[in-house]
């Protein structure tokens, strides 16, 4: 596992049709294999469950893709901090010029 990305290689030995990974399920997790996109859902104890096709053998890449609205919220937060710092700098500058 590296950050929000995980790679797994396995051979399906059990007939369960899924594998539960040691990750908490959050909206936005994706799983891909060499064959394409795999279905992701919440498993037991809200662990990340990936549906595995019959006879699967190969690599599985699990990653978290942030929703687009998270990026919009981050931009608004950054804009807020820039405006707040700018306001404080102008306020301090005006106080300093009033004293002189």
PyMOL commands that set and color helices and strands:
alter all, ss='L'
color gray80, all
select helices_A, chain A and resi 44-46+68-99
alter helices_A, ss='H'
color red, helices_A
select strands_A, chain A and resi 5-11+18-24+29-33+36-38+40-42+47-51+57-64
alter strands_A, ss='S'
color yellow, strands_A
deselect
rebuild
show_as cartoon
